[in-house]
Amino acid sequence: MLSLLGLIAGLALLIYLTLKGMNLFIAAPLCALFVALTNGLPIFLGEGNFVTTYMSGFTGFIAAWFFMFLLGALFGKFMEDTGAADSLSRWIITKLGFKQAVFAVVAACAILTYGGVSVFVVAFSVYPMALSLFKDANLPRRFIPATMAFGSVTFTMTSAGSPEIQNWIPIKYLGTSPFAAWEVSLVVAIFMALFGYWWLKRMIGKAVTQGETFVTRDDDPLVTERKLPNPFTGFIPLTVVLVLSFLLHEQLAQLALIIALGGGVLTLMVMNFKYFTNLGRAVNLGTTGALLAIGNTAAVVGFGSIAKTTDAFAQTVEVMTHLPGHELIGAAIAVSVIAGLTGSASGGQAIALPLVAPHYLDQGVDPEELHRIVSISSGALDSLPHNGYVVTTIRAICGETHQAAYGPMAALTVVVPLIGLCIAIALFVLF
């Protein structure tokens, strides 16, 4: 009982400290240490000790994602420094009007995500344009994280056909395809897109009515009267990233992003080299931003590594994967809870599926239905405050606080997917 209480209390403490704005390099290992102590894990010596386990998770994430974060941050910073982001955003505003600034950001994130670009990288790439669009439209900047997240991790990331890992992990265990149960997936995706967009616009509109506006900051890019590049010099590098990622994803998996982002960075530099205001400064700021973003995320991943080694976690997984009642409901609850505990959609799937898949397939559950439910359910409770993408987007990329920005993001990335999950289960059960 102590171990379970320790796990729950440690997770609750991490969420609380994250919302309060505590540095994650301190909060995450501190909460992980609390979990380790209450679960009897050795701290320094012995197999599976706290220091080794935490640092394995921390360094493992950095080893896997460093180049993607670095190139993604450089791409975003180059878009900003050359004025390509400003030029593209002003062109969009001219064509669509100020009222469509939110739609433009959502659409950009959705297209890149469904094209196979990692949601982390999408945030880096789209943020400069989002900032410029929100500034020109005079919209509260605290909604930028929610807007980008809505386009990335709701109706795109877990939908049929998506090349994102959250839609591919089930294939290994269920023998399905990325287009599993595409009919239900399409209905759910359309619902999440329409309802989520309506809710996002409503939240922003209410804030504007209450007097909120775009507030500039000292560290914002300096806006000077200068000649901007052609807007297509911002669009073309984004297209290069999208196309290369899509073409190489199947062969290289996430490593395709290195080539895609490298191609995008080179294209951007070649087309807009004369528009750089300070190339050296852009490189330094991009590198620093990448290190901060990946460090914050890795710190949270380290917490998840400790949580996964505890007896309480193993017991929770055992209970969650053998819930009574309808099989699809049980699978949805299991994946959602585990994803919430680890703060990772892919982590929730990778832990639950080896147990859930054989258990439910033996009971005659349709593998395509199970695939879609597992995929959608992984993208809900994973977006709690300690989730790596949430932390990176809110803090490292957008420079916001959880107190200001997490509420709208939670509405769109937790509540909306949960409703979509309920719709999917209902459709499978009824039809």
C-alpha positions as a Python dict, from the first residue, in 0.01 Angstrom:
ca = {
    (1, 'M'): (0, 0, 0),
    (2, 'L'): (286, 237, 85),
    (3, 'S'): (443, 183, -255),
    (4, 'L'): (118, 266, -437),
    (5, 'L'): (59, 574, -223),
    (6, 'G'): (419, 678, -286),
    (7, 'L'): (376, 644, -663),
    (8, 'I'): (52, 842, -666),
    (9, 'A'): (188, 1107, -428),
    (10, 'G'): (508, 1141, -632),
    (11, 'L'): (312, 1192, -953),
    (12, 'A'): (76, 1439, -784),
    (13, 'L'): (374, 1629, -643),
    (14, 'L'): (538, 1647, -986),
    (15, 'I'): (217, 1783, -1139),
    (16, 'Y'): (180, 2036, -857),
    (17, 'L'): (541, 2160, -879),
    (18, 'T'): (517, 2179, -1258),
    (19, 'L'): (203, 2392, -1236),
    (20, 'K'): (377, 2615, -980),
    (21, 'G'): (662, 2673, -1222),
    (22, 'M'): (941, 2494, -1038),
    (23, 'N'): (1250, 2416, -1245),
    (24, 'L'): (1205, 2064, -1382),
    (25, 'F'): (1573, 1982, -1344),
    (26, 'I'): (1499, 1998, -971),
    (27, 'A'): (1132, 1896, -953),
    (28, 'A'): (1151, 1579, -1166),
    (29, 'P'): (1445, 1406, -989),
    (30, 'L'): (1315, 1520, -650),
    (31, 'C'): (975, 1360, -712),
    (32, 'A'): (1142, 1053, -861),
    (33, 'L'): (1354, 1022, -546),
    (34, 'F'): (1038, 1036, -333),
    (35, 'V'): (888, 752, -539),
    (36, 'A'): (1209, 551, -508),
    (37, 'L'): (1225, 591, -130),
    (38, 'T'): (860, 496, -75),
    (39, 'N'): (903, 192, -298),
    (40, 'G'): (1222, 66, -139),
    (41, 'L'): (1447, 121, -440),
    (42, 'P'): (1821, 147, -359),
    (43, 'I'): (1954, 498, -408),
    (44, 'F'): (2319, 454, -503),
    (45, 'L'): (2414, 87, -492),
    (46, 'G'): (2260, -233, -616),
    (47, 'E'): (2085, -339, -932),
    (48, 'G'): (1825, -93, -1053),
    (49, 'N'): (1931, 183, -812),
    (50, 'F'): (1777, 529, -832),
    (51, 'V'): (2072, 715, -981),
    (52, 'T'): (2139, 464, -1258),
    (53, 'T'): (1773, 415, -1350),
    (54, 'Y'): (1691, 786, -1355),
    (55, 'M'): (1996, 877, -1560),
    (56, 'S'): (1935, 592, -1804),
    (57, 'G'): (1596, 737, -1885),
    (58, 'F'): (1736, 1091, -1895),
    (59, 'T'): (2031, 1017, -2122),
    (60, 'G'): (1839, 766, -2332),
    (61, 'F'): (1591, 1031, -2439),
    (62, 'I'): (1868, 1278, -2521),
    (63, 'A'): (2057, 1016, -2722),
    (64, 'A'): (1743, 934, -2923),
    (65, 'W'): (1621, 1289, -2988),
    (66, 'F'): (1915, 1532, -2963),
    (67, 'F'): (1966, 1595, -3334),
    (68, 'M'): (1592, 1633, -3397),
    (69, 'F'): (1559, 1890, -3120),
    (70, 'L'): (1872, 2075, -3232),
    (71, 'L'): (1776, 2094, -3600),
    (72, 'G'): (1414, 2174, -3514),
    (73, 'A'): (1521, 2461, -3289),
    (74, 'L'): (1763, 2594, -3552),
    (75, 'F'): (1494, 2574, -3818),
    (76, 'G'): (1252, 2773, -3606),
    (77, 'K'): (1511, 3032, -3508),
    (78, 'F'): (1625, 3076, -3870),
    (79, 'M'): (1264, 3126, -3978),
    (80, 'E'): (1242, 3396, -3715),
    (81, 'D'): (1576, 3571, -3775),
    (82, 'T'): (1546, 3590, -4156),
    (83, 'G'): (1196, 3730, -4135),
    (84, 'A'): (1057, 3430, -4326),
    (85, 'A'): (807, 3359, -4048),
    (86, 'D'): (688, 3721, -4043),
    (87, 'S'): (660, 3729, -4420),
    (88, 'L'): (463, 3404, -4436),
    (89, 'S'): (232, 3505, -4152),
    (90, 'R'): (157, 3845, -4309),
    (91, 'W'): (81, 3676, -4639),
    (92, 'I'): (-161, 3442, -4461),
    (93, 'I'): (-325, 3735, -4282),
    (94, 'T'): (-359, 3918, -4615),
    (95, 'K'): (-523, 3618, -4781),
    (96, 'L'): (-734, 3488, -4492),
    (97, 'G'): (-780, 3790, -4269),
    (98, 'F'): (-698, 3845, -3902),
    (99, 'K'): (-988, 3627, -3793),
    (100, 'Q'): (-819, 3322, -3947),
    (101, 'A'): (-487, 3353, -3761),
    (102, 'V'): (-581, 3068, -3526),
    (103, 'F'): (-694, 2849, -3815),
    (104, 'A'): (-363, 2909, -3996),
    (105, 'V'): (-159, 2790, -3696),
    (106, 'V'): (-380, 2484, -3643),
    (107, 'A'): (-364, 2394, -4012),
    (108, 'A'): (16, 2430, -4027),
    (109, 'C'): (63, 2203, -3726),
    (110, 'A'): (-191, 1950, -3855),
    (111, 'I'): (-31, 1926, -4199),
    (112, 'L'): (321, 1882, -4061),
    (113, 'T'): (209, 1627, -3799),
    (114, 'Y'): (11, 1419, -4047),
    (115, 'G'): (309, 1441, -4277),
    (116, 'G'): (522, 1258, -4024),
    (117, 'V'): (710, 1541, -3854),
    (118, 'S'): (752, 1481, -3479),
    (119, 'V'): (516, 1690, -3265),
    (120, 'F'): (818, 1831, -3080),
    (121, 'V'): (971, 1950, -3405),
    (122, 'V'): (638, 2088, -3527),
    (123, 'A'): (625, 2310, -3221),
    (124, 'F'): (975, 2446, -3289),
    (125, 'S'): (901, 2499, -3658),
    (126, 'V'): (559, 2663, -3633),
    (127, 'Y'): (610, 2879, -3324),
    (128, 'P'): (780, 3174, -3500),
    (129, 'M'): (493, 3196, -3747),
    (130, 'A'): (235, 3149, -3470),
    (131, 'L'): (392, 3429, -3267),
    (132, 'S'): (385, 3663, -3565),
    (133, 'L'): (23, 3572, -3650),
    (134, 'F'): (-100, 3619, -3294),
    (135, 'K'): (85, 3951, -3271),
    (136, 'D'): (-60, 4085, -3595),
    (137, 'A'): (-409, 3970, -3492),
    (138, 'N'): (-356, 4104, -3135),
    (139, 'L'): (-455, 3774, -2972),
    (140, 'P'): (-339, 3667, -2623),
    (141, 'R'): (-12, 3479, -2664),
    (142, 'R'): (-89, 3239, -2377),
    (143, 'F'): (-313, 3050, -2621),
    (144, 'I'): (-30, 2974, -2864),
    (145, 'P'): (72, 2647, -2690),
    (146, 'A'): (-289, 2524, -2691),
    (147, 'T'): (-335, 2621, -3055),
    (148, 'M'): (-22, 2436, -3167),
    (149, 'A'): (-100, 2135, -2949),
    (150, 'F'): (-454, 2113, -3084),
    (151, 'G'): (-325, 2090, -3440),
    (152, 'S'): (-58, 1836, -3346),
    (153, 'V'): (-174, 1590, -3082),
    (154, 'T'): (-553, 1557, -3118),
    (155, 'F'): (-718, 1480, -3452),
    (156, 'T'): (-389, 1411, -3635),
    (157, 'M'): (-140, 1223, -3417),
    (158, 'T'): (-359, 920, -3338),
    (159, 'S'): (-577, 910, -3651),
    (160, 'A'): (-578, 640, -3917),
    (161, 'G'): (-300, 687, -4170),
    (162, 'S'): (-89, 906, -3943),
    (163, 'P'): (283, 823, -3965),
    (164, 'E'): (331, 928, -3602),
    (165, 'I'): (463, 658, -3370),
    (166, 'Q'): (141, 655, -3166),
    (167, 'N'): (-38, 509, -3468),
    (168, 'W'): (238, 262, -3554),
    (169, 'I'): (326, 93, -3226),
    (170, 'P'): (4, -120, -3226),
    (171, 'I'): (96, -267, -3566),
    (172, 'K'): (374, -474, -3409),
    (173, 'Y'): (143, -634, -3155),
    (174, 'L'): (-183, -657, -3351),
    (175, 'G'): (-71, -726, -3707),
    (176, 'T'): (-277, -436, -3839),
    (177, 'S'): (-200, -142, -4067),
    (178, 'P'): (-176, 235, -4006),
    (179, 'F'): (-524, 264, -4159),
    (180, 'A'): (-688, 29, -3906),
    (181, 'A'): (-1058, 109, -3851),
    (182, 'W'): (-1027, 418, -4068),
    (183, 'E'): (-1403, 472, -4091),
    (184, 'V'): (-1446, 524, -3715),
    (185, 'S'): (-1116, 710, -3697),
    (186, 'L'): (-1240, 956, -3962),
    (187, 'V'): (-1561, 1025, -3769),
    (188, 'V'): (-1368, 1081, -3445),
    (189, 'A'): (-1105, 1299, -3615),
    (190, 'I'): (-1373, 1520, -3775),
    (191, 'F'): (-1549, 1555, -3440),
    (192, 'M'): (-1228, 1645, -3254),
    (193, 'A'): (-1127, 1893, -3524),
    (194, 'L'): (-1463, 2073, -3536),
    (195, 'F'): (-1547, 2065, -3166),
    (196, 'G'): (-1192, 2143, -3057),
    (197, 'Y'): (-1161, 2436, -3297),
    (198, 'W'): (-1495, 2576, -3181),
    (199, 'W'): (-1384, 2546, -2818),
    (200, 'L'): (-1046, 2704, -2890),
    (201, 'K'): (-1203, 3000, -3070),
    (202, 'R'): (-1456, 3038, -2787),
    (203, 'M'): (-1182, 3048, -2521),
    (204, 'I'): (-976, 3301, -2716),
    (205, 'G'): (-1283, 3512, -2794),
    (206, 'K'): (-1382, 3520, -2426),
    (207, 'A'): (-1031, 3628, -2327),
    (208, 'V'): (-1031, 3906, -2587),
    (209, 'T'): (-1374, 4023, -2468),
    (210, 'Q'): (-1233, 4045, -2117),
    (211, 'G'): (-959, 4276, -2242),
    (212, 'E'): (-668, 4038, -2303),
    (213, 'T'): (-436, 4136, -2586),
    (214, 'F'): (-98, 4037, -2725),
    (215, 'V'): (173, 4151, -2483),
    (216, 'T'): (523, 4192, -2618),
    (217, 'R'): (827, 4083, -2420),
    (218, 'D'): (1184, 4201, -2403),
    (219, 'D'): (1313, 3876, -2552),
    (220, 'D'): (1073, 3881, -2849),
    (221, 'P'): (1231, 3916, -3193),
    (222, 'L'): (1296, 4282, -3267),
    (223, 'V'): (1051, 4416, -3520),
    (224, 'T'): (1221, 4666, -3740),
    (225, 'E'): (1125, 4816, -4068),
    (226, 'R'): (1319, 4600, -4305),
    (227, 'K'): (1267, 4426, -4633),
    (228, 'L'): (1117, 4084, -4576),
    (229, 'P'): (1179, 3784, -4801),
    (230, 'N'): (915, 3648, -5032),
    (231, 'P'): (657, 3454, -4825),
    (232, 'F'): (722, 3142, -5029),
    (233, 'T'): (1079, 3135, -4899),
    (234, 'G'): (920, 3043, -4567),
    (235, 'F'): (667, 2804, -4716),
    (236, 'I'): (912, 2610, -4931),
    (237, 'P'): (1147, 2502, -4644),
    (238, 'L'): (842, 2384, -4447),
    (239, 'T'): (737, 2186, -4753),
    (240, 'V'): (1086, 2034, -4782),
    (241, 'V'): (1065, 1914, -4420),
    (242, 'L'): (718, 1770, -4479),
    (243, 'V'): (800, 1593, -4805),
    (244, 'L'): (1132, 1443, -4694),
    (245, 'S'): (982, 1325, -4367),
    (246, 'F'): (690, 1162, -4549),
    (247, 'L'): (907, 993, -4812),
    (248, 'L'): (1168, 856, -4570),
    (249, 'H'): (958, 780, -4264),
    (250, 'E'): (886, 416, -4346),
    (251, 'Q'): (1250, 329, -4413),
    (252, 'L'): (1422, 536, -4144),
    (253, 'A'): (1148, 590, -3882),
    (254, 'Q'): (1229, 890, -3663),
    (255, 'L'): (1580, 918, -3811),
    (256, 'A'): (1411, 1051, -4124),
    (257, 'L'): (1358, 1372, -3929),
    (258, 'I'): (1732, 1438, -3922),
    (259, 'I'): (1745, 1439, -4302),
    (260, 'A'): (1414, 1625, -4332),
    (261, 'L'): (1508, 1899, -4087),
    (262, 'G'): (1860, 1922, -4224),
    (263, 'G'): (1713, 1970, -4570),
    (264, 'G'): (1474, 2234, -4436),
    (265, 'V'): (1753, 2425, -4260),
    (266, 'L'): (1978, 2420, -4569),
    (267, 'T'): (1691, 2527, -4797),
    (268, 'L'): (1605, 2811, -4563),
    (269, 'M'): (1967, 2927, -4547),
    (270, 'V'): (2018, 2914, -4923),
    (271, 'M'): (1696, 3099, -5004),
    (272, 'N'): (1716, 3360, -4730),
    (273, 'F'): (2084, 3396, -4647),
    (274, 'K'): (2094, 3768, -4724),
    (275, 'Y'): (1803, 3829, -4486),
    (276, 'F'): (1979, 3706, -4173),
    (277, 'T'): (2014, 3985, -3918),
    (278, 'N'): (2266, 3795, -3706),
    (279, 'L'): (2339, 3435, -3808),
    (280, 'G'): (2574, 3366, -3517),
    (281, 'R'): (2319, 3486, -3262),
    (282, 'A'): (2046, 3279, -3426),
    (283, 'V'): (2264, 2966, -3405),
    (284, 'N'): (2348, 3031, -3039),
    (285, 'L'): (1987, 3098, -2939),
    (286, 'G'): (1861, 2799, -3133),
    (287, 'T'): (2117, 2569, -2973),
    (288, 'T'): (2041, 2699, -2624),
    (289, 'G'): (1669, 2658, -2683),
    (290, 'A'): (1717, 2301, -2802),
    (291, 'L'): (1925, 2209, -2497),
    (292, 'L'): (1668, 2359, -2259),
    (293, 'A'): (1378, 2186, -2433),
    (294, 'I'): (1535, 1843, -2450),
    (295, 'G'): (1671, 1875, -2095),
    (296, 'N'): (1328, 1957, -1951),
    (297, 'T'): (1171, 1668, -2138),
    (298, 'A'): (1447, 1425, -2042),
    (299, 'A'): (1405, 1519, -1676),
    (300, 'V'): (1040, 1412, -1691),
    (301, 'V'): (1132, 1095, -1884),
    (302, 'G'): (1371, 1012, -1600),
    (303, 'F'): (1079, 1030, -1355),
    (304, 'G'): (886, 789, -1575),
    (305, 'S'): (1182, 551, -1575),
    (306, 'I'): (1176, 537, -1195),
    (307, 'A'): (796, 497, -1186),
    (308, 'K'): (809, 201, -1425),
    (309, 'T'): (1053, 6, -1204),
    (310, 'T'): (835, 14, -890),
    (311, 'D'): (623, -274, -765),
    (312, 'A'): (329, -33, -742),
    (313, 'F'): (352, 41, -1113),
    (314, 'A'): (370, -329, -1200),
    (315, 'Q'): (64, -396, -984),
    (316, 'T'): (-121, -105, -1145),
    (317, 'V'): (-42, -236, -1493),
    (318, 'E'): (-161, -584, -1393),
    (319, 'V'): (-493, -448, -1265),
    (320, 'M'): (-543, -210, -1556),
    (321, 'T'): (-482, -476, -1818),
    (322, 'H'): (-729, -722, -1668),
    (323, 'L'): (-1028, -501, -1599),
    (324, 'P'): (-1372, -664, -1614),
    (325, 'G'): (-1639, -550, -1857),
    (326, 'H'): (-1621, -476, -2229),
    (327, 'E'): (-1276, -544, -2373),
    (328, 'L'): (-1241, -214, -2561),
    (329, 'I'): (-1333, -14, -2250),
    (330, 'G'): (-1078, -210, -2048),
    (331, 'A'): (-806, -151, -2307),
    (332, 'A'): (-888, 220, -2324),
    (333, 'I'): (-869, 261, -1946),
    (334, 'A'): (-547, 60, -1922),
    (335, 'V'): (-361, 256, -2190),
    (336, 'S'): (-495, 592, -2065),
    (337, 'V'): (-390, 533, -1703),
    (338, 'I'): (-45, 401, -1792),
    (339, 'A'): (11, 688, -2038),
    (340, 'G'): (-89, 930, -1763),
    (341, 'L'): (150, 773, -1511),
    (342, 'T'): (443, 782, -1753),
    (343, 'G'): (348, 1113, -1917),
    (344, 'S'): (393, 950, -2254),
    (345, 'A'): (147, 825, -2517),
    (346, 'S'): (404, 597, -2677),
    (347, 'G'): (521, 482, -2334),
    (348, 'G'): (166, 391, -2233),
    (349, 'Q'): (123, 185, -2548),
    (350, 'A'): (461, 14, -2527),
    (351, 'I'): (397, -98, -2168),
    (352, 'A'): (29, -196, -2205),
    (353, 'L'): (19, -361, -2547),
    (354, 'P'): (242, -665, -2474),
    (355, 'L'): (-11, -756, -2203),
    (356, 'V'): (-335, -621, -2350),
    (357, 'A'): (-294, -746, -2707),
    (358, 'P'): (-268, -1125, -2647),
    (359, 'H'): (-528, -1111, -2368),
    (360, 'Y'): (-797, -941, -2575),
    (361, 'L'): (-712, -1105, -2908),
    (362, 'D'): (-761, -1444, -2743),
    (363, 'Q'): (-1108, -1324, -2643),
    (364, 'G'): (-1193, -1252, -3006),
    (365, 'V'): (-1159, -873, -3007),
    (366, 'D'): (-1123, -729, -3357),
    (367, 'P'): (-756, -625, -3390),
    (368, 'E'): (-840, -319, -3601),
    (369, 'E'): (-1087, -194, -3340),
    (370, 'L'): (-834, -256, -3063),
    (371, 'H'): (-565, -74, -3264),
    (372, 'R'): (-775, 239, -3299),
    (373, 'I'): (-889, 242, -2936),
    (374, 'V'): (-534, 197, -2808),
    (375, 'S'): (-405, 473, -3035),
    (376, 'I'): (-675, 728, -2946),
    (377, 'S'): (-670, 649, -2573),
    (378, 'S'): (-293, 700, -2555),
    (379, 'G'): (-335, 1063, -2665),
    (380, 'A'): (-552, 1186, -2377),
    (381, 'L'): (-422, 1150, -2022),
    (382, 'D'): (-68, 1152, -2157),
    (383, 'S'): (-109, 1532, -2185),
    (384, 'L'): (-112, 1593, -1810),
    (385, 'P'): (112, 1882, -1694),
    (386, 'H'): (425, 1665, -1666),
    (387, 'N'): (409, 1537, -2024),
    (388, 'G'): (731, 1605, -2214),
    (389, 'Y'): (564, 1772, -2511),
    (390, 'V'): (350, 1989, -2282),
    (391, 'V'): (651, 2101, -2080),
    (392, 'T'): (863, 2167, -2388),
    (393, 'T'): (595, 2359, -2577),
    (394, 'I'): (472, 2573, -2288),
    (395, 'R'): (802, 2653, -2121),
    (396, 'A'): (1097, 2605, -2352),
    (397, 'I'): (946, 2707, -2686),
    (398, 'C'): (667, 2953, -2602),
    (399, 'G'): (815, 3091, -2280),
    (400, 'E'): (481, 3067, -2096),
    (401, 'T'): (394, 2932, -1753),
    (402, 'H'): (172, 2634, -1684),
    (403, 'Q'): (-55, 2858, -1479),
    (404, 'A'): (-123, 3079, -1779),
    (405, 'A'): (-119, 2831, -2066),
    (406, 'Y'): (-203, 2482, -1942),
    (407, 'G'): (-577, 2531, -1888),
    (408, 'P'): (-661, 2580, -2257),
    (409, 'M'): (-414, 2309, -2355),
    (410, 'A'): (-572, 2062, -2111),
    (411, 'A'): (-919, 2135, -2252),
    (412, 'L'): (-804, 2058, -2607),
    (413, 'T'): (-552, 1777, -2551),
    (414, 'V'): (-713, 1591, -2261),
    (415, 'V'): (-1088, 1658, -2260),
    (416, 'V'): (-1145, 1660, -2638),
    (417, 'P'): (-954, 1331, -2700),
    (418, 'L'): (-1139, 1168, -2407),
    (419, 'I'): (-1472, 1261, -2566),
    (420, 'G'): (-1342, 1134, -2900),
    (421, 'L'): (-1241, 809, -2731),
    (422, 'C'): (-1593, 765, -2591),
    (423, 'I'): (-1739, 822, -2938),
    (424, 'A'): (-1503, 562, -3090),
    (425, 'I'): (-1594, 301, -2828),
    (426, 'A'): (-1966, 372, -2875),
    (427, 'L'): (-1938, 334, -3254),
    (428, 'F'): (-1750, 4, -3224),
    (429, 'V'): (-1990, -135, -2966),
    (430, 'L'): (-2308, -27, -3149),
    (431, 'F'): (-2202, -102, -3505),
}
